[in-house]
Amino acid sequence: MNFGRGPPVVLNVGGTRYSFSREVLKDFPLRRVSRLHGCLSEKDVLEVCDDYDRERNEYFFDRHSEAFGFIMLYVRHGHLRFVPHMCELSFYNEMIYWGLEGSHLDYCCQRRLDDRMSETYTYYAAEELPGQPGGGPEGKGRRPPGAEGGKWLERMRRTFEEPTSSVAAQVLATVSILFVIVSMVVLCASTLPEWRAPGNRSMEEQSRYTAESVREPSGIIEAICIGWFTAECIVRFIVSKNKCEFVRRPLNIIDLLAITPYYISVLMTVFTGENSQLQRAGVTLRVLRMMRIFWVIKLARHFIGLQTLGLTLKRCYREMVMLLVFICVAMAIFSALSQLLENGLDLGTKNKDYASIPAACWWVIISMTTVGYGDMCPITVPGRILGGICVVSGIVLLALPITFIYHSFVQCYHELKFRSARYSRSLSAEFLN
């Protein structure tokens, strides 16, 4: 297989040889292969592969040749599937060796891997990242020019992105959590009547950032919290590798949603002044002020549980859409039947709560989810029978996708836990050093 021009580089994997140009190594999709590009000595090369022939420029890997063939198909075509008649865990072990993860598998194979892992309770930790203790040639030997600056940026990125990567990262994460907790306490306390009683201020007046309100303890605390979150977001943006990718990340979008309302509120107050007749502006300010609740989601950056929930929802969007379709179809059927039985037929007793199908949809939702507020209920015998069927069908429909979501949740949890453990090992090495 030839992947370009120039002096050929040969990979010998279990007796099968692959040849391509050396320029391809730098951005090769397999992390172990791309690490060969940064090797400056034969010692560095032997830390990546099992043997090396200088005369033929051939690298030997004592790995499963057929599995690597399927991995190379992924490199060329973008689809990764299991090798037939090969254990899923063995193939997954080969994937980790070459630098791939379970998320690179096609959807059907991910399900097979989830089932296999759930049966055996076996999970593999990803290989050490380059630059970490035991992480490969990038962390040892001579470094190319500019490597020190890149190392510093990488440490800064890990400090802000991985709370368990170093002592400084743990301190930073703890301070950030404290700021989130303080801001949430102030937000909740600001809605208490006693909080506004001393100044007899209304919610409209409280939502406006005047010179007097900023000098109050709550205004000072809010300004300090916003300042911390803003500085943290700016630093993380500066040290990020890909600025566009940084802006597209969900947690970073949430950070912006939590920070920008404060500055918008201040600007709106400055431009509108103290005119109390601007009712529409006052409502807008209260909505923007309440958007600070997004700060709670910032905790997902520091807790594996919230990260697992977000990653599971991302991977199980098909199941979530399927569940939503189930509910919508059942809602349409049961709301129409309940409106007909309770109000549409001339039976002498009409239930005004079911005057329309949209009104009956609320009853269907609280019945299928077995909440049962009791604010509206059927009074006719056919309507009560339909209500029982609605409750039972709701239990069945909601339970159908649970198994798929559970397996994905288990895999996401263990992937994030092993990643956190990998950075914790580097933290332990920092303590030893």
C-alpha positions in Angstrom: 0.0 0.0 0.0 1.5 3.3 -1.1 0.3 6.5 0.6 2.5 9.1 -1.2 5.8 9.9 -2.8 9.3 10.1 -1.3 11.5 7.7 0.6 9.3 4.8 1.6 8.6 4.0 5.3 7.7 0.3 5.8 5.5 -0.9 8.7 5.7 -4.7 9.2 2.7 -5.7 11.4 2.6 -9.4 12.1 4.3 -10.2 8.8 2.2 -7.9 6.7 4.1 -4.9 5.2 2.6 -1.4 4.5 4.7 1.2 2.7 4.1 4.9 2.5 6.1 8.2 2.4 7.6 9.7 5.6 5.6 12.9 5.2 2.4 11.0 6.0 3.7 10.0 9.4 3.2 13.5 11.0 -0.6 13.6 10.7 -1.3 9.9 10.6 -4.7 9.1 12.2 -3.1 6.3 14.3 -1.3 7.9 17.3 1.3 5.2 17.7 2.3 5.5 14.0 2.4 9.3 14.1 4.8 9.2 17.0 7.4 7.7 14.7 7.7 11.1 13.0 9.0 12.7 16.2 11.6 10.0 17.0 15.1 11.4 16.9 17.1 8.3 17.8 16.9 4.5 17.5 16.2 4.3 21.2 13.1 6.5 20.7 12.0 4.3 17.8 12.2 1.1 19.9 10.0 2.7 22.5 7.2 2.9 19.9 7.7 -0.4 17.9 9.2 -3.8 18.7 12.1 -3.7 16.3 13.7 -1.5 13.6 15.8 -2.3 10.4 17.8 0.9 9.6 18.9 -0.4 6.1 15.4 -1.1 4.9 13.8 1.7 7.0 11.3 -1.0 8.3 9.5 -0.9 11.6 8.3 -4.2 13.1 5.2 -4.5 15.3 4.4 -7.8 16.9 0.6 -7.3 16.7 -2.4 -9.0 15.1 -2.0 -8.5 11.3 -5.7 -9.0 10.4 -6.9 -6.6 13.0 -4.4 -4.0 11.8 -5.8 -4.5 8.3 -9.3 -3.6 9.4 -7.8 -0.6 11.2 -6.1 0.5 8.0 -9.5 0.3 6.3 -10.7 2.8 8.8 -7.7 5.1 8.0 -8.6 5.0 4.3 -12.4 4.9 4.4 -13.4 6.2 7.8 -15.4 3.1 8.9 -14.1 0.8 11.7 -15.7 -2.6 12.3 -14.8 -5.7 14.2 -12.8 -8.5 12.5 -15.1 -11.5 11.9 -14.5 -14.4 14.3 -12.3 -12.3 16.6 -13.1 -11.5 20.2 -14.4 -8.0 20.6 -12.2 -7.3 23.6 -9.1 -8.5 21.7 -9.8 -6.2 18.8 -10.5 -3.4 21.3 -7.1 -4.0 22.8 -5.5 -3.7 19.4 -7.4 -0.4 18.8 -6.1 1.0 22.1 -2.5 0.0 21.2 -2.7 1.9 17.9 -4.4 4.9 19.5 -8.1 4.5 18.8 -11.1 4.5 21.2 -14.4 2.8 21.3 -16.1 5.9 19.8 -14.3 5.3 16.5 -16.2 2.1 16.0 -19.3 2.1 13.9 -22.6 2.3 15.8 -23.5 -1.4 15.5 -20.0 -2.5 16.7 -20.2 -0.1 19.6 -23.3 -1.9 20.8 -21.5 -5.2 20.5 -18.6 -3.8 22.5 -20.9 -2.5 25.2 -22.6 -5.8 25.6 -19.3 -7.7 25.7 -17.9 -5.3 28.4 -21.1 -5.5 30.4 -20.9 -9.3 30.5 -17.2 -9.5 31.5 -16.8 -6.2 33.4 -13.5 -5.7 31.5 -12.4 -2.2 30.6 -9.2 -1.0 29.0 -7.4 2.2 29.9 -6.2 4.3 27.0 -2.4 4.5 26.4 -0.4 7.2 28.1 -0.5 10.5 26.3 2.8 11.8 24.8 4.7 13.9 27.3 3.4 12.1 30.4 5.5 9.7 32.4 6.0 6.7 30.3 4.1 8.3 27.5 6.6 7.8 24.7 9.5 9.5 23.0 8.0 13.0 23.1 8.7 13.0 26.9 12.2 11.7 26.7 15.5 12.5 25.0 16.2 15.6 23.0 13.4 17.9 22.0 13.0 19.8 18.8 13.2 23.7 18.8 10.1 25.3 20.3 9.2 22.1 22.2 9.6 23.9 25.6 7.0 26.5 24.6 4.6 23.8 23.3 5.1 21.9 26.6 4.2 24.9 28.6 1.0 25.5 26.6 0.1 21.8 26.9 0.5 22.0 30.7 -1.6 25.1 30.8 -4.3 23.4 28.7 -4.3 20.4 31.0 -4.4 22.6 34.0 -7.6 24.2 32.9 -9.2 21.2 31.1 -8.3 18.3 33.4 -8.8 18.9 37.1 -6.8 15.8 38.1 -3.8 16.4 35.9 -1.7 18.4 38.5 -1.8 20.1 41.9 -2.4 23.5 40.2 -5.3 22.0 38.3 -6.9 20.7 41.4 -6.5 24.0 43.2 -8.0 25.8 40.2 -10.9 23.4 40.0 -11.6 23.8 43.7 -11.6 27.6 43.4 -13.9 27.5 40.4 -16.3 25.2 42.2 -16.4 27.6 45.2 -17.2 30.5 42.9 -20.0 28.6 41.3 -21.5 27.6 44.7 -21.2 31.2 46.0 -22.9 32.6 42.9 -25.7 30.1 43.1 -26.3 30.9 46.8 -26.5 34.6 46.0 -28.8 34.0 43.1 -31.2 32.0 45.2 -31.1 34.4 48.1 -31.8 37.4 45.8 -35.3 35.9 45.1 -36.2 35.9 48.8 -38.7 38.7 49.9 -36.5 39.4 52.9 -33.6 40.1 50.5 -35.5 43.0 48.9 -37.3 44.2 52.1 -34.7 46.6 53.5 -34.7 48.8 50.4 -38.3 48.0 49.4 -37.0 47.2 46.0 -39.1 45.5 43.4 -37.7 42.7 41.1 -37.5 45.3 38.3 -35.3 47.6 40.4 -33.2 44.8 41.6 -32.4 43.6 38.1 -31.0 46.9 37.1 -27.2 47.4 37.7 -27.1 50.9 39.1 -24.2 52.5 41.0 -25.9 51.8 44.3 -26.7 48.2 43.5 -23.1 47.5 42.5 -21.8 48.7 45.8 -24.1 46.3 47.7 -22.6 43.1 49.0 -24.6 41.0 46.5 -23.4 43.2 43.6 -19.8 43.0 44.7 -19.9 39.2 45.0 -21.6 38.9 41.6 -19.0 41.1 40.0 -16.2 39.1 41.5 -17.7 35.8 40.3 -18.2 37.2 36.8 -14.7 38.5 36.8 -13.3 35.1 37.7 -15.4 33.2 35.1 -14.5 35.8 32.4 -10.8 35.5 33.2 -10.9 31.7 33.2 -12.7 31.6 29.9 -10.3 34.0 28.2 -7.2 32.1 29.4 -8.7 28.8 28.2 -9.4 30.4 24.8 -5.9 31.8 24.6 -4.1 28.5 25.4 -6.5 26.3 23.2 -5.0 24.6 20.1 -8.0 25.1 17.8 -9.9 28.3 18.5 -12.9 27.3 16.3 -13.2 24.0 18.0 -13.0 25.7 21.4 -16.0 27.9 20.5 -18.0 24.9 19.3 -17.6 22.9 22.4 -20.9 22.6 24.4 -19.3 23.4 27.8 -17.7 26.5 26.4 -21.0 27.6 24.9 -22.6 27.2 28.3 -19.8 29.4 29.8 -20.6 32.1 27.3 -24.3 31.8 28.0 -23.6 32.2 31.8 -21.2 35.2 31.4 -22.7 37.4 28.6 -26.1 38.1 30.4 -24.2 40.1 33.1 -22.5 42.4 30.6 -25.7 42.7 28.5 -27.6 43.7 31.6 -25.0 46.3 32.6 -25.1 47.8 29.0 -28.8 47.8 28.9 -29.0 49.6 32.3 -26.4 52.1 31.1 -28.3 52.9 27.9 -31.9 52.9 29.4 -30.9 54.8 32.5 -33.3 54.9 35.4 -36.5 55.2 33.4 -38.9 52.9 35.2 -41.4 53.1 32.3 -39.3 50.7 30.3 -41.2 47.7 31.4 -40.1 45.6 28.4 -36.5 46.3 29.2 -37.1 45.4 32.9 -38.5 42.0 31.9 -35.5 41.4 29.6 -33.1 42.2 32.4 -34.8 39.8 34.8 -34.6 37.0 32.2 -31.0 37.7 31.6 -30.3 37.8 35.3 -31.9 34.5 35.8 -29.8 32.9 33.0 -27.0 32.8 35.6 -28.5 29.4 36.5 -26.3 28.1 33.7 -23.4 28.4 36.0 -24.5 25.2 37.7 -23.7 23.3 34.4 -20.1 24.6 34.7 -19.7 21.9 37.4 -19.7 19.3 34.6 -16.1 20.4 33.9 -15.1 19.0 37.3 -17.4 16.0 38.0 -17.3 12.8 36.0 -21.0 12.1 36.7 -22.2 15.2 34.8 -19.7 14.6 32.0 -21.0 11.0 31.7 -24.6 12.3 31.5 -23.7 14.8 28.7 -21.6 12.2 26.7 -24.4 9.6 27.0 -27.0 12.0 25.7 -24.7 12.9 22.8 -24.2 9.2 21.8 -27.8 8.2 22.5 -29.5 10.9 20.5 -31.1 8.2 18.2 -32.7 6.5 21.2 -33.8 9.8 22.6 -35.4 10.7 19.3 -37.1 7.3 19.2 -38.4 7.8 22.7 -39.8 11.2 21.8 -41.5 9.7 18.7 -43.1 7.0 20.9 -44.5 9.6 23.3 -45.8 11.9 20.5 -47.6 9.1 18.8 -49.2 7.9 22.1 -50.0 11.4 23.0 -51.9 12.0 19.7 -53.9 8.8 20.1 -54.8 9.0 23.8 -55.5 12.7 23.8 -58.0 12.4 20.9 -59.7 9.4 22.5 -59.9 11.0 26.0 -61.4 14.2 24.5 -64.0 12.1 22.7 -64.9 10.0 25.7 -65.0 12.8 28.2 -66.4 15.7 26.3 -67.1 14.8 22.7 -69.9 12.3 23.2 -73.4 13.4 24.3 -73.5 11.3 27.5 -75.1 13.9 29.8 -71.8 14.4 31.7 -69.2 16.5 30.0 -65.7 17.0 31.6 -64.7 20.6 30.9 -61.0 19.7 31.5 -61.0 17.8 28.3 -62.7 20.5 26.2 -60.0 20.2 23.4 -57.3 17.8 22.3 -54.5 20.1 23.2 -55.9 20.4 26.7 -56.1 16.6 26.9 -52.4 16.3 25.9 -51.4 17.6 29.3 -53.3 14.8 31.0 -51.7 12.2 28.7 -48.2 13.4 29.5 -48.6 13.3 33.3 -50.4 9.9 33.0 -47.8 8.3 30.8 -45.0 9.5 33.0 -46.9 8.3 36.1 -46.7 11.7 37.7 -50.5 12.2 38.2 -50.9 15.7 39.5 -54.6 15.2 39.9 -55.5 18.6 38.4 -57.6 16.8 35.8 -58.9 13.3 35.6 -61.5 11.3 33.7 -64.9 10.9 35.3 -66.6 8.5 32.9 -66.1 4.8 33.0 -64.7 4.5 29.5 -62.4 7.5 30.2 -61.0 5.8 33.3 -60.4 2.5 31.4 -58.6 4.6 28.8 -56.6 6.2 31.6 -55.4 2.9 32.9 -54.4 1.8 29.4 -52.5 5.1 29.0 -50.6 4.6 32.3 -49.6 1.0 31.4 -48.6 1.9 27.9 -46.5 4.8 29.2 -44.5 2.5 31.4 -43.8 0.1 28.6 -42.9 2.8 26.0 -40.6 4.6 28.4 -38.8 1.4 29.4 -38.1 0.2 25.8 -35.0 2.3 25.1 -33.6 2.1 28.7 -31.4 -0.9 28.0 -29.6 0.8 25.1 -29.1 4.1 27.0 -27.8 2.1 30.1 -25.1 0.3 28.1 -24.0 3.6 26.6 -23.9 5.2 30.0 -21.7 2.4 31.4 -19.2 2.7 28.5 -19.1 6.5 28.8 -18.6 6.4 32.6 -15.7 4.0 32.3 -14.1 5.9 29.5 -14.1 9.1 31.5 -13.0 7.3 34.7 -10.0 5.8 33.0 -9.1 9.1 31.4 -9.3 10.7 34.8 -7.2 7.9 36.3 -4.6 8.4 33.6 -4.2 12.1 34.6 -4.2 11.1 38.3 -1.1 8.9 37.6 0.7 12.0 36.2 -0.4 13.9 39.3 1.1 11.1 41.5 4.3 11.4 39.5 4.4 15.1 40.1 4.2 14.5 43.9 7.0 12.0 43.7 9.2 14.4 41.7 
